[in-house]
């Protein structure tokens, strides 16, 4: 009887979607403080496209001798637990694998992670939807932390890609910090964006106090800011150059267990939106990357191994 294996998607020589391979790797038992999760859903995010394209290799954030794993966020069911873990087998969880330099990821049938890096999923929340929350929800919350409370008299915030997975959450969370939010999106997304409590536009004029840029408009977004405004992007290493006294920041999402638990609860209650564009198999990861690269999606592609 051979060693049990599972399937996972990796990149050996990064060259875009065509470089994604699905390989068999040995099953690993969880060690102390760890769990093994049978993955029900993993989310395709723009960061994954950068890994597959070799961008993060080129700036020194990836240095794997054999292959690099794809995928950061996931939801699934605990199927084994190591010593010192109080999560029962069968518990539904969502979690985040952070960092670029690793040989595994969440585009996989299973994963071993620290029990401290997952949060139980509320019963009311489907695992496919839950998979979109760890990275996209935490990114939105931490972007709003970077912005802070809206300054008096300078609270006009433009959110690009406001119908997407990060943008929709920023629109809600920033309003709670006093920002007057306008979402920039396509015409067909007007009802959805307004339903978030934000104003809506398909064409933004210059003069904004702050821009959060999930759509990666970059230099075009900078042009929309007033002198001394604030820009926050979501792709480290791809920030536009600062000008006219504008502050430029790029978020590197960090795991925050307590905040993720709150975001999952709020998503389950409908306060925050879970944006699932489509569900595909592990073998269709390259197709999901190509579609994501074209932009304009209403949410994320989900890989169901």
PASEBA-1860 file (N, C-alpha, C; in nm, 3 decimals):
! residues 305
1> XXXXXXXX> 0.085/-0.119/0.000/0.000/0.000/0.000/0.089/0.125/0.000 ~ 0.064/0.215/-0.098/0.147/0.331/-0.113/0.115/0.441/-0.014 ~ 0.199/0.543/-0.014/0.177/0.660/0.070/0.056/0.737/0.021 ~ -0.039/0.771/0.108/-0.154/0.850/0.063/-0.111/0.989/0.017 ~ -0.178/1.039/-0.086/-0.145/1.169/-0.143/-0.272/1.253/-0.159 ~ -0.250/1.380/-0.186/-0.361/1.468/-0.221/-0.315/1.562/-0.331 ~ -0.412/1.627/-0.397/-0.382/1.714/-0.511/-0.373/1.860/-0.467 ~ -0.277/1.929/-0.525/-0.258/2.072/-0.495/-0.205/2.141/-0.620
9> XXXXXXXX> -0.237/2.269/-0.636/-0.193/2.346/-0.752/-0.069/2.427/-0.716 ~ 0.031/2.420/-0.804/0.158/2.489/-0.780/0.209/2.551/-0.910 ~ 0.312/2.632/-0.895/0.385/2.687/-1.009/0.532/2.652/-0.991 ~ 0.591/2.590/-1.093/0.736/2.561/-1.088/0.815/2.678/-1.148 ~ 0.788/2.708/-1.275/0.851/2.821/-1.342/0.740/2.919/-1.376 ~ 0.728/3.028/-1.301/0.612/3.115/-1.318/0.609/3.181/-1.455 ~ 0.494/3.169/-1.520/0.477/3.228/-1.652/0.329/3.249/-1.681 ~ 0.255/3.293/-1.577/0.112/3.317/-1.597/0.029/3.192/-1.578
17> XXXXXXXX> -0.098/3.197/-1.617/-0.191/3.085/-1.592/-0.144/2.951/-1.648 ~ -0.076/2.954/-1.763/-0.034/2.828/-1.825/0.072/2.754/-1.744 ~ 0.132/2.824/-1.647/0.236/2.759/-1.566/0.179/2.688/-1.443 ~ 0.048/2.696/-1.422/-0.014/2.629/-1.307/-0.022/2.479/-1.333 ~ 0.027/2.402/-1.239/0.021/2.256/-1.246/-0.054/2.202/-1.124 ~ -0.125/2.092/-1.144/-0.185/2.021/-1.032/-0.104/1.894/-1.009 ~ -0.045/1.882/-0.889/0.044/1.770/-0.860/-0.009/1.692/-0.739 ~ 0.043/1.573/-0.723/0.012/1.488/-0.607/0.126/1.501/-0.506
25> XXXXXXXX> 0.091/1.527/-0.381/0.192/1.537/-0.276/0.148/1.451/-0.157 ~ 0.242/1.407/-0.075/0.206/1.318/0.036/0.118/1.386/0.141 ~ 0.023/1.312/0.192/-0.059/1.358/0.304/0.030/1.374/0.427 ~ 0.010/1.483/0.501/0.089/1.510/0.621/-0.004/1.513/0.742 ~ 0.036/1.447/0.848/-0.042/1.452/0.971/-0.011/1.580/1.048 ~ -0.110/1.638/1.113/-0.086/1.761/1.189/-0.001/1.735/1.312 ~ 0.088/1.830/1.342/0.171/1.821/1.460/0.107/1.896/1.577 ~ 0.181/1.917/1.684/0.127/1.990/1.799/0.074/2.127/1.759
33> XXXXXXXX> -0.047/2.157/1.801/-0.107/2.286/1.771/-0.159/2.302/1.630 ~ -0.153/2.194/1.551/-0.194/2.202/1.412/-0.322/2.123/1.385 ~ -0.387/2.157/1.274/-0.500/2.080/1.225/-0.479/2.052/1.076 ~ -0.544/1.946/1.031/-0.552/1.922/0.886/-0.696/1.950/0.845 ~ -0.710/2.031/0.740/-0.842/2.072/0.694/-0.868/2.012/0.556 ~ -0.983/1.950/0.541/-1.031/1.909/0.409/-1.094/2.032/0.346 ~ -1.030/2.083/0.240/-1.071/2.212/0.185/-1.197/2.197/0.099 ~ -1.297/2.278/0.132/-1.421/2.281/0.053/-1.418/2.391/-0.051
41> XXXXXXXX> -1.342/2.496/-0.024/-1.339/2.611/-0.115/-1.213/2.693/-0.090 ~ -1.151/2.739/-0.198/-1.038/2.832/-0.192/-1.066/2.943/-0.292 ~ -1.025/3.063/-0.260/-1.058/3.180/-0.340/-0.942/3.219/-0.431 ~ -0.974/3.255/-0.556/-0.875/3.308/-0.649/-0.870/3.460/-0.631 ~ -0.753/3.510/-0.592/-0.736/3.652/-0.566/-0.630/3.712/-0.659 ~ -0.633/3.843/-0.682/-0.531/3.905/-0.768/-0.388/3.874/-0.724 ~ -0.366/3.859/-0.593/-0.233/3.824/-0.544/-0.185/3.692/-0.604 ~ -0.275/3.597/-0.620/-0.238/3.468/-0.678/-0.192/3.484/-0.823
49> XXXXXXXX> -0.255/3.578/-0.894/-0.214/3.603/-1.032/-0.071/3.655/-1.036 ~ -0.036/3.740/-0.937/0.101/3.792/-0.930/0.203/3.682/-0.902 ~ 0.164/3.585/-0.819/0.254/3.472/-0.791/0.275/3.388/-0.916 ~ 0.166/3.354/-0.984/0.175/3.271/-1.104/0.253/3.340/-1.215 ~ 0.244/3.473/-1.219/0.314/3.549/-1.323/0.462/3.569/-1.290 ~ 0.501/3.541/-1.165/0.641/3.558/-1.126/0.675/3.694/-1.071 ~ 0.574/3.780/-1.051/0.603/3.915/-1.001/0.668/3.910/-0.864 ~ 0.612/3.830/-0.774/0.665/3.826/-0.637/0.798/3.750/-0.631
57> XXXXXXXX> 0.824/3.664/-0.729/0.958/3.606/-0.741/1.057/3.717/-0.779 ~ 1.014/3.803/-0.872/1.106/3.904/-0.926/1.147/4.008/-0.824 ~ 1.063/4.031/-0.722/1.099/4.131/-0.621/1.152/4.064/-0.493 ~ 1.181/3.933/-0.503/1.249/3.865/-0.394/1.162/3.811/-0.282 ~ 1.029/3.809/-0.302/0.941/3.759/-0.197/0.916/3.609/-0.208 ~ 0.955/3.548/-0.320/0.941/3.403/-0.337/1.076/3.346/-0.375 ~ 1.119/3.244/-0.303/1.245/3.176/-0.332/1.229/3.028/-0.301 ~ 1.148/2.961/-0.382/1.124/2.818/-0.364/1.204/2.738/-0.466
65> XXXXXXXX> 1.281/2.640/-0.421/1.366/2.566/-0.515/1.289/2.476/-0.611 ~ 1.171/2.426/-0.571/1.099/2.332/-0.656/0.969/2.389/-0.710 ~ 0.884/2.435/-0.621/0.756/2.489/-0.667/0.697/2.580/-0.560 ~ 0.604/2.663/-0.603/0.538/2.759/-0.515/0.389/2.729/-0.511 ~ 0.334/2.724/-0.391/0.191/2.697/-0.376/0.108/2.820/-0.405 ~ -0.014/2.798/-0.451/-0.107/2.905/-0.484/-0.223/2.905/-0.385 ~ -0.274/3.023/-0.356/-0.392/3.035/-0.273/-0.361/3.076/-0.130 ~ -0.438/3.173/-0.079/-0.420/3.225/0.056/-0.536/3.190/0.148
73> XXXXXXXX> -0.659/3.206/0.100/-0.774/3.189/0.190/-0.852/3.062/0.155 ~ -0.920/3.008/0.257/-0.989/2.881/0.237/-1.098/2.863/0.342 ~ -1.187/2.769/0.312/-1.283/2.722/0.411/-1.296/2.572/0.393 ~ -1.322/2.502/0.501/-1.333/2.357/0.493/-1.370/2.297/0.627 ~ -1.338/2.170/0.642/-1.377/2.095/0.761/-1.253/2.029/0.821 ~ -1.236/2.043/0.951/-1.124/1.980/1.020/-1.137/1.828/1.009 ~ -1.032/1.762/0.956/-1.040/1.615/0.948/-0.935/1.544/1.033 ~ -0.844/1.623/1.095/-0.749/1.566/1.191/-0.693/1.681/1.274
81> XXXXXXXX> -0.661/1.650/1.399/-0.607/1.752/1.489/-0.488/1.695/1.564 ~ -0.384/1.777/1.578/-0.266/1.736/1.652/-0.282/1.759/1.801 ~ -0.180/1.722/1.878/-0.185/1.742/2.024/-0.203/1.888/2.061 ~ -0.280/1.911/2.165/-0.298/2.046/2.216/-0.398/2.131/2.140 ~ -0.479/2.067/2.057/-0.578/2.141/1.977/-0.717/2.114/2.032 ~ -0.797/2.221/2.050/-0.930/2.202/2.105/-1.040/2.214/1.999 ~ -1.002/2.216/1.871/-1.101/2.213/1.763/-1.134/2.067/1.730 ~ -1.261/2.032/1.736/-1.302/1.895/1.712/-1.299/1.863/1.563
89> XXXXXXXX> -1.266/1.738/1.532/-1.280/1.690/1.394/-1.425/1.710/1.352 ~ -1.444/1.762/1.231/-1.577/1.792/1.181/-1.616/1.938/1.193 ~ -1.535/2.019/1.264/-1.564/2.162/1.277/-1.542/2.233/1.143 ~ -1.637/2.314/1.105/-1.624/2.396/0.983/-1.542/2.520/1.017 ~ -1.438/2.546/0.937/-1.347/2.656/0.966/-1.314/2.734/0.839 ~ -1.269/2.856/0.859/-1.212/2.937/0.751/-1.080/2.992/0.801 ~ -0.986/3.010/0.709/-0.855/3.056/0.752/-0.775/3.119/0.640 ~ -0.655/3.159/0.677/-0.568/3.234/0.588/-0.425/3.184/0.603
97> XXXXXXXX> -0.362/3.154/0.490/-0.220/3.119/0.487/-0.147/3.241/0.434 ~ -0.071/3.309/0.518/-0.008/3.435/0.478/0.135/3.412/0.433 ~ 0.186/3.507/0.358/0.324/3.501/0.311/0.334/3.444/0.171 ~ 0.438/3.484/0.099/0.455/3.443/-0.039/0.549/3.324/-0.054 ~ 0.646/3.311/0.032/0.754/3.214/0.011/0.719/3.081/0.075 ~ 0.643/3.000/0.003/0.597/2.872/0.059/0.571/2.773/-0.055 ~ 0.582/2.647/-0.022/0.565/2.545/-0.125/0.425/2.484/-0.126 ~ 0.334/2.540/-0.048/0.196/2.491/-0.045/0.102/2.611/-0.043
105> XXXXXXXX> -0.023/2.584/-0.073/-0.123/2.690/-0.069/-0.261/2.629/-0.050 ~ -0.362/2.709/-0.073/-0.498/2.664/-0.045/-0.570/2.610/-0.168 ~ -0.509/2.623/-0.286/-0.564/2.555/-0.404/-0.527/2.407/-0.387 ~ -0.601/2.337/-0.307/-0.562/2.200/-0.272/-0.681/2.126/-0.212 ~ -0.667/1.995/-0.207/-0.773/1.914/-0.145/-0.767/1.919/0.007 ~ -0.650/1.948/0.060/-0.636/1.959/0.205/-0.514/2.044/0.238 ~ -0.507/2.083/0.364/-0.394/2.165/0.407/-0.375/2.147/0.558 ~ -0.250/2.151/0.602/-0.217/2.149/0.744/-0.176/2.290/0.785
113> XXXXXXXX> -0.244/2.342/0.886/-0.217/2.479/0.933/-0.222/2.479/1.085 ~ -0.172/2.587/1.143/-0.186/2.606/1.288/-0.333/2.625/1.321 ~ -0.379/2.563/1.428/-0.517/2.581/1.470/-0.547/2.727/1.501 ~ -0.444/2.802/1.541/-0.463/2.945/1.572/-0.489/3.028/1.447 ~ -0.469/2.970/1.328/-0.485/3.044/1.203/-0.620/3.021/1.136 ~ -0.713/2.959/1.209/-0.848/2.940/1.155/-0.951/2.988/1.256 ~ -1.073/3.008/1.206/-1.185/3.051/1.288/-1.305/2.965/1.251 ~ -1.384/2.919/1.347/-1.505/2.845/1.313/-1.600/2.929/1.227
121> XXXXXXXX> -1.664/2.864/1.132/-1.759/2.931/1.042/-1.900/2.921/1.101 ~ -1.971/3.033/1.112/-2.108/3.026/1.163/-2.195/2.929/1.082 ~ -2.287/2.863/1.150/-2.372/2.764/1.084/-2.450/2.824/0.968 ~ -2.482/2.952/0.976/-2.566/3.016/0.874/-2.489/3.049/0.746 ~ -2.357/3.032/0.747/-2.275/3.075/0.635/-2.224/2.955/0.556 ~ -2.253/2.954/0.428/-2.206/2.849/0.338/-2.053/2.854/0.328 ~ -1.990/2.738/0.316/-1.843/2.735/0.311/-1.788/2.802/0.185 ~ -1.861/2.798/0.075/-1.815/2.865/-0.046/-1.807/3.016/-0.022
129> XXXXXXXX> -1.909/3.071/0.042/-1.907/3.214/0.074/-1.803/3.244/0.181 ~ -1.790/3.157/0.279/-1.694/3.180/0.388/-1.551/3.190/0.337 ~ -1.521/3.120/0.228/-1.385/3.121/0.175/-1.343/3.257/0.123 ~ -1.439/3.344/0.093/-1.404/3.476/0.041/-1.374/3.577/0.151 ~ -1.393/3.538/0.277/-1.385/3.637/0.385/-1.244/3.656/0.443 ~ -1.164/3.551/0.464/-1.038/3.573/0.537/-0.946/3.678/0.474 ~ -0.913/3.664/0.346/-0.823/3.762/0.284/-0.897/3.888/0.244 ~ -1.010/3.872/0.176/-1.082/3.989/0.126/-1.144/4.071/0.238
137> XXXXXXXX> -1.198/4.004/0.339/-1.256/4.075/0.452/-1.151/4.144/0.537 ~ -1.045/4.069/0.569/-0.939/4.131/0.649/-0.869/4.243/0.573 ~ -0.852/4.225/0.442/-0.791/4.333/0.363/-0.875/4.459/0.372 ~ -1.006/4.445/0.357/-1.094/4.561/0.364/-1.087/4.628/0.501 ~ -1.092/4.547/0.607/-1.088/4.602/0.742/-0.956/4.673/0.769 ~ -0.846/4.616/0.721/-0.715/4.675/0.748/-0.687/4.796/0.659 ~ -0.748/4.800/0.540/-0.742/4.921/0.458/-0.809/5.036/0.532 ~ -0.926/5.008/0.590/-0.998/5.112/0.662/-0.918/5.155/0.785
145> XXXXXXXX> -0.847/5.063/0.847/-0.757/5.101/0.957/-0.650/5.198/0.909 ~ -0.595/5.174/0.790/-0.493/5.265/0.735/-0.551/5.404/0.713 ~ -0.676/5.409/0.667/-0.740/5.538/0.646/-0.770/5.608/0.778 ~ -0.814/5.528/0.876/-0.852/5.584/1.005/-0.987/5.655/0.996 ~ -1.019/5.728/1.100/-1.144/5.804/1.100/-1.136/5.917/0.998 ~ -1.249/5.944/0.935/-1.251/6.049/0.833/-1.223/6.185/0.896 ~ -1.131/6.263/0.840/-1.105/6.397/0.893/-1.226/6.488/0.870 ~ -1.253/6.575/0.961/-1.362/6.671/0.944/-1.337/6.757/0.821
153> XXXXXXXX> -1.436/6.761/0.734/-1.425/6.845/0.615/-1.343/6.785/0.504 ~ -1.293/6.661/0.521/-1.212/6.598/0.416/-1.241/6.448/0.414 ~ -1.370/6.417/0.399/-1.414/6.279/0.419/-1.461/6.210/0.291 ~ -1.434/6.271/0.175/-1.483/6.213/0.049/-1.390/6.101/0.004 ~ -1.442/5.978/0.007/-1.364/5.858/-0.027/-1.420/5.793/-0.152 ~ -1.333/5.769/-0.248/-1.369/5.694/-0.368/-1.313/5.551/-0.356 ~ -1.397/5.452/-0.377/-1.355/5.312/-0.375/-1.367/5.258/-0.517 ~ -1.255/5.225/-0.579/-1.260/5.167/-0.714/-1.296/5.018/-0.702
161> XXXXXXXX> -1.357/4.965/-0.806/-1.398/4.825/-0.800/-1.491/4.798/-0.685 ~ -1.586/4.888/-0.663/-1.669/4.881/-0.542/-1.766/4.765/-0.541 ~ -1.786/4.700/-0.655/-1.874/4.583/-0.658/-1.798/4.454/-0.634 ~ -1.666/4.464/-0.618/-1.585/4.345/-0.600/-1.575/4.300/-0.456 ~ -1.496/4.195/-0.435/-1.490/4.130/-0.304/-1.433/4.221/-0.196 ~ -1.327/4.295/-0.225/-1.269/4.386/-0.127/-1.345/4.518/-0.125 ~ -1.370/4.574/-0.241/-1.431/4.705/-0.250/-1.566/4.715/-0.180 ~ -1.648/4.611/-0.193/-1.780/4.615/-0.129/-1.768/4.622/0.022
169> XXXXXXXX> -1.673/4.549/0.077/-1.654/4.553/0.222/-1.594/4.685/0.268 ~ -1.502/4.741/0.189/-1.448/4.873/0.223/-1.560/4.976/0.228 ~ -1.652/4.968/0.132/-1.761/5.065/0.126/-1.843/5.066/0.255 ~ -1.867/4.947/0.309/-1.945/4.937/0.433/-1.863/4.980/0.553 ~ -1.742/4.926/0.565/-1.661/4.950/0.684/-1.612/5.094/0.693 ~ -1.584/5.156/0.579/-1.537/5.295/0.582/-1.648/5.390/0.625 ~ -1.769/5.360/0.590/-1.881/5.445/0.633/-1.891/5.445/0.785 ~ -1.857/5.334/0.847/-1.862/5.325/0.993/-1.755/5.412/1.059
177> XXXXXXXX> -1.655/5.454/0.981/-1.550/5.541/1.033/-1.570/5.686/0.989 ~ -1.689/5.716/0.938/-1.723/5.853/0.906/-1.695/5.897/0.764 ~ -1.649/5.806/0.678/-1.618/5.845/0.540/-1.746/5.854/0.458 ~ -1.748/5.951/0.369/-1.856/5.964/0.271/-1.813/5.888/0.146 ~ -1.867/5.768/0.130/-1.814/5.673/0.032/-1.890/5.683/-0.100 ~ -1.813/5.687/-0.208/-1.868/5.671/-0.342/-1.798/5.552/-0.407 ~ -1.876/5.461/-0.462/-1.821/5.345/-0.528/-1.811/5.366/-0.678 ~ -1.693/5.337/-0.733/-1.672/5.343/-0.878/-1.684/5.201/-0.933
185> XXXXXXXX> -1.779/5.180/-1.022/-1.802/5.047/-1.077/-1.877/5.059/-1.209 ~ -1.909/4.944/-1.266/-1.980/4.942/-1.393/-2.128/4.973/-1.373 ~ -2.192/5.018/-1.480/-2.332/5.060/-1.473/-2.421/4.952/-1.412 ~ -2.399/4.829/-1.449/-2.484/4.720/-1.401/-2.472/4.694/-1.252 ~ -2.373/4.754/-1.187/-2.352/4.733/-1.043/-2.408/4.846/-0.958 ~ -2.479/4.939/-1.020/-2.527/5.056/-0.947/-2.617/5.018/-0.830 ~ -2.712/4.930/-0.853/-2.805/4.893/-0.746/-2.733/4.826/-0.630 ~ -2.639/4.738/-0.663/-2.565/4.669/-0.558/-2.484/4.768/-0.475
193> XXXXXXXX> -2.411/4.858/-0.540/-2.325/4.953/-0.468/-2.410/5.047/-0.382 ~ -2.518/5.095/-0.436/-2.605/5.182/-0.356/-2.665/5.106/-0.238 ~ -2.687/4.976/-0.257/-2.738/4.894/-0.147/-2.640/4.880/-0.032 ~ -2.514/4.911/-0.057/-2.412/4.910/0.049/-2.417/5.038/0.133 ~ -2.500/5.134/0.090/-2.507/5.262/0.159/-2.413/5.366/0.101 ~ -2.352/5.332/-0.015/-2.257/5.424/-0.079/-2.324/5.495/-0.196 ~ -2.269/5.610/-0.233/-2.305/5.671/-0.360/-2.239/5.591/-0.472 ~ -2.280/5.619/-0.595/-2.232/5.537/-0.707/-2.194/5.627/-0.824
201> XXXXXXXX> -2.087/5.589/-0.893/-2.051/5.656/-1.017/-1.980/5.559/-1.111 ~ -1.994/5.585/-1.239/-1.918/5.509/-1.338/-1.800/5.590/-1.390 ~ -1.796/5.718/-1.353/-1.688/5.807/-1.400/-1.661/5.910/-1.291 ~ -1.543/5.903/-1.234/-1.510/5.991/-1.122/-1.431/6.112/-1.170 ~ -1.469/6.227/-1.122/-1.395/6.351/-1.147/-1.288/6.368/-1.039 ~ -1.184/6.445/-1.066/-1.078/6.468/-0.966/-1.130/6.545/-0.844 ~ -1.049/6.538/-0.734/-1.079/6.616/-0.617/-1.112/6.536/-0.492 ~ -1.092/6.405/-0.495/-1.126/6.320/-0.379/-1.023/6.336/-0.268
209> XXXXXXXX> -1.070/6.319/-0.144/-0.980/6.325/-0.029/-0.899/6.197/-0.014 ~ -0.958/6.085/-0.052/-0.890/5.955/-0.041/-0.944/5.862/-0.149 ~ -0.858/5.771/-0.192/-0.897/5.665/-0.285/-0.845/5.533/-0.233 ~ -0.936/5.435/-0.223/-0.896/5.296/-0.202/-0.911/5.226/-0.337 ~ -0.808/5.153/-0.379/-0.796/5.114/-0.520/-0.790/4.962/-0.543 ~ -0.894/4.888/-0.504/-0.893/4.745/-0.536/-0.887/4.716/-0.686 ~ -0.937/4.807/-0.769/-0.938/4.785/-0.914/-0.801/4.811/-0.978 ~ -0.705/4.856/-0.897/-0.569/4.880/-0.946/-0.564/4.978/-1.062
217> XXXXXXXX> -0.629/5.090/-1.044/-0.619/5.196/-1.144/-0.485/5.269/-1.133 ~ -0.421/5.258/-1.017/-0.286/5.309/-0.995/-0.273/5.457/-1.031 ~ -0.193/5.490/-1.134/-0.169/5.630/-1.166/-0.298/5.705/-1.199 ~ -0.394/5.636/-1.260/-0.522/5.700/-1.290/-0.595/5.737/-1.161 ~ -0.581/5.652/-1.059/-0.644/5.683/-0.930/-0.576/5.801/-0.862 ~ -0.443/5.809/-0.874/-0.370/5.921/-0.815/-0.420/6.054/-0.874 ~ -0.449/6.054/-1.003/-0.496/6.177/-1.068/-0.631/6.224/-1.013 ~ -0.706/6.132/-0.954/-0.837/6.167/-0.901/-0.831/6.231/-0.763
225> XXXXXXXX> -0.713/6.228/-0.701/-0.699/6.281/-0.565/-0.665/6.429/-0.566 ~ -0.713/6.497/-0.464/-0.671/6.636/-0.442/-0.526/6.636/-0.392 ~ -0.462/6.751/-0.397/-0.329/6.766/-0.338/-0.336/6.729/-0.189 ~ -0.241/6.648/-0.143/-0.238/6.610/-0.003/-0.335/6.500/0.034 ~ -0.397/6.437/-0.066/-0.492/6.328/-0.039/-0.421/6.199/-0.002 ~ -0.500/6.091/0.010/-0.445/5.962/0.053/-0.485/5.854/-0.045 ~ -0.387/5.772/-0.084/-0.410/5.658/-0.173/-0.373/5.530/-0.100 ~ -0.461/5.429/-0.107/-0.430/5.298/-0.050/-0.456/5.192/-0.156
233> XXXXXXXX> -0.352/5.116/-0.190/-0.362/5.006/-0.285/-0.352/4.872/-0.215 ~ -0.368/4.765/-0.294/-0.369/4.631/-0.237/-0.266/4.539/-0.300 ~ -0.173/4.593/-0.378/-0.071/4.508/-0.439/0.068/4.561/-0.402 ~ 0.132/4.503/-0.300/0.266/4.547/-0.262/0.361/4.542/-0.382 ~ 0.439/4.648/-0.398/0.535/4.654/-0.508/0.479/4.714/-0.635 ~ 0.349/4.738/-0.639/0.288/4.795/-0.758/0.224/4.931/-0.731 ~ 0.268/4.998/-0.626/0.210/5.126/-0.591/0.250/5.232/-0.694 ~ 0.158/5.323/-0.725/0.195/5.434/-0.813/0.285/5.531/-0.738
241> XXXXXXXX> 0.366/5.608/-0.809/0.453/5.705/-0.741/0.371/5.817/-0.678 ~ 0.416/5.864/-0.564/0.348/5.974/-0.495/0.377/6.105/-0.567 ~ 0.282/6.194/-0.559/0.299/6.327/-0.616/0.207/6.424/-0.542 ~ 0.234/6.551/-0.553/0.146/6.657/-0.500/0.113/6.639/-0.352 ~ 0.208/6.583/-0.277/0.185/6.567/-0.134/0.090/6.455/-0.097 ~ 0.058/6.371/-0.193/-0.034/6.260/-0.169/0.041/6.148/-0.095 ~ -0.022/6.093/0.009/0.036/5.977/0.077/-0.004/5.850/0.003 ~ 0.091/5.760/-0.016/0.068/5.635/-0.089/0.101/5.519/0.003
249> XXXXXXXX> 0.006/5.430/0.022/0.028/5.311/0.105/-0.024/5.189/0.030 ~ 0.037/5.075/0.059/-0.009/4.949/0.002/-0.022/4.848/0.115 ~ -0.133/4.779/0.116/-0.163/4.690/0.227/-0.100/4.553/0.209 ~ -0.039/4.501/0.314/-0.004/4.359/0.324/-0.093/4.302/0.432 ~ -0.191/4.222/0.393/-0.292/4.175/0.487/-0.231/4.083/0.592 ~ -0.264/4.107/0.717/-0.216/4.025/0.829/-0.333/3.946/0.888 ~ -0.304/3.828/0.938/-0.409/3.749/1.000/-0.448/3.810/1.135 ~ -0.577/3.814/1.159/-0.630/3.868/1.284/-0.751/3.781/1.320
257> XXXXXXXX> -0.730/3.691/1.414/-0.832/3.591/1.443/-0.962/3.652/1.495 ~ -0.951/3.744/1.589/-1.072/3.804/1.647/-1.150/3.882/1.543 ~ -1.077/3.955/1.460/-1.147/4.033/1.357/-1.208/3.942/1.251 ~ -1.140/3.834/1.215/-1.197/3.742/1.117/-1.326/3.680/1.171 ~ -1.327/3.645/1.299/-1.449/3.589/1.358/-1.564/3.690/1.345 ~ -1.535/3.817/1.370/-1.637/3.921/1.358/-1.683/3.936/1.213 ~ -1.589/3.934/1.119/-1.624/3.948/0.978/-1.710/3.832/0.929 ~ -1.678/3.711/0.974/-1.758/3.595/0.936/-1.900/3.606/0.992
265> XXXXXXXX> -1.911/3.652/1.116/-2.043/3.670/1.178/-2.123/3.774/1.102 ~ -2.059/3.883/1.065/-2.128/3.990/0.993/-2.165/3.947/0.851 ~ -2.083/3.863/0.791/-2.118/3.810/0.659/-2.235/3.715/0.669 ~ -2.235/3.631/0.771/-2.346/3.536/0.791/-2.478/3.610/0.811 ~ -2.473/3.727/0.877/-2.596/3.802/0.905/-2.640/3.888/0.787 ~ -2.553/3.899/0.684/-2.586/3.980/0.568/-2.538/4.123/0.576 ~ -2.475/4.162/0.687/-2.421/4.298/0.698/-2.311/4.323/0.597 ~ -2.228/4.222/0.573/-2.124/4.230/0.472/-2.156/4.129/0.362
273> XXXXXXXX> -2.115/4.161/0.240/-2.149/4.075/0.127/-2.038/3.973/0.101 ~ -2.079/3.852/0.067/-1.984/3.750/0.021/-1.998/3.744/-0.131 ~ -1.895/3.783/-0.199/-1.904/3.799/-0.345/-1.841/3.679/-0.415 ~ -1.926/3.582/-0.452/-1.882/3.464/-0.527/-1.925/3.483/-0.672 ~ -1.828/3.494/-0.761/-1.860/3.511/-0.903/-1.893/3.377/-0.969 ~ -1.809/3.276/-0.943/-1.829/3.145/-1.004/-1.749/3.042/-0.926 ~ -1.788/2.915/-0.941/-1.721/2.805/-0.873/-1.664/2.710/-0.979 ~ -1.535/2.677/-0.967/-1.468/2.590/-1.064/-1.392/2.481/-0.991
281> XXXXXXXX> -1.346/2.383/-1.065/-1.268/2.274/-1.008/-1.120/2.312/-1.001 ~ -1.044/2.232/-0.929/-0.900/2.255/-0.918/-0.833/2.255/-1.055 ~ -0.880/2.168/-1.144/-0.821/2.160/-1.278/-0.851/2.283/-1.363 ~ -0.944/2.366/-1.319/-0.980/2.487/-1.393/-0.916/2.613/-1.334 ~ -0.815/2.596/-1.250/-0.751/2.711/-1.185/-0.694/2.808/-1.288 ~ -0.632/2.758/-1.393/-0.575/2.847/-1.495/-0.684/2.929/-1.562 ~ -0.798/2.868/-1.590/-0.908/2.941/-1.652/-0.958/3.051/-1.559 ~ -0.966/3.020/-1.429/-1.010/3.120/-1.332/-0.911/3.236/-1.326
289> XXXXXXXX> -0.781/3.206/-1.338/-0.681/3.313/-1.338/-0.698/3.403/-1.460 ~ -0.721/3.343/-1.577/-0.738/3.424/-1.698/-0.859/3.515/-1.686 ~ -0.967/3.462/-1.635/-1.089/3.542/-1.622/-1.072/3.653/-1.519 ~ -1.003/3.623/-1.410/-0.979/3.724/-1.307/-0.892/3.836/-1.361 ~ -0.794/3.801/-1.444/-0.705/3.902/-1.501/-0.779/4.000/-1.592 ~ -0.888/3.956/-1.651/-0.964/4.045/-1.740/-1.040/4.152/-1.661 ~ -1.062/4.128/-1.531/-1.126/4.227/-1.445/-1.277/4.233/-1.466 ~ -1.339/4.322/-1.390/-1.483/4.343/-1.404/-1.570/4.237/-1.342
297> XXXXXXXX> -1.514/4.149/-1.259/-1.593/4.042/-1.199/-1.676/4.094/-1.083 ~ -1.791/4.035/-1.064/-1.872/4.066/-0.946/-1.837/3.964/-0.837 ~ -1.724/3.983/-0.777/-1.679/3.889/-0.675/-1.564/3.804/-0.724 ~ -1.543/3.692/-0.657/-1.427/3.607/-0.682/-1.465/3.472/-0.742 ~ -1.368/3.415/-0.814/-1.378/3.275/-0.850/-1.342/3.191/-0.726 ~ -1.418/3.084/-0.709/-1.393/2.990/-0.600/-1.350/2.858/-0.661 ~ -1.240/2.803/-0.608/-1.197/2.668/-0.648/-1.253/2.569/-0.546 ~ -1.325/2.471/-0.599/-1.378/2.363/-0.515/-1.302/2.237/-0.553
305> X> -1.205/2.196/-0.471/-1.118/2.081/-0.508/-1.199/1.952/-0.531
END
